[in-house]
Amino acid sequence: MELIFATANANKVKEVQMLVPENMIVLSLADIGFTEEVPETSDTIEGNSDQKASFIFSKLGRSCFSEDTGLEVEALDGAPGVYTGRYAGEHASHADNISKLLANMNGLDNRKARFKTVITLLAPHDKVQFEGICNGEILENVTGEQGFGYDPIFKPEGSSKSFAQMSMEEKSTYSHRKKAFAKLLDYLNTHSV
């Protein structure tokens, strides 16, 4: 089975390819030479995930899946949420986003947060979404050098390490993306697309 992953994010592709069974090939947009910008203009994580899959399917007419992930911080009423990747501005770096989040949480005792991933599978006669959640907390300082995004300040429940202190294999035991992707794989095992 061959599925297109509607993303240009190499880190996300690497994470997902580690989870794929041998009978499945996941192709990124770079793998198929697709260079158009994929829209992400919805005000929800679910909406962005749907929008990306719908856009790729409309362009290529091939089964695909997309994902959108957001960091939701309880004390900030769920922010950054759908704006996770551009929290400090449209062209902000990971470091800029982390700095803004830590500044906004300065002095707050409630550090509870969660990563939420929503995967949308779109095939000729099928559209379904799968959600994965990883609960945890926001650390007060940047810790670790692995990973990407908010990994240096997010510590998942049940761990003493931030995501940025973990290998890819360790991170995948907690990963919101892995949880959503596992649901997608279960679905693909019982449905043809």
Order of alpha helices (4+ residues) and beta strands (2+ residues): beta-alpha-beta-alpha-beta-beta-alpha-beta-beta-beta-alpha-alpha
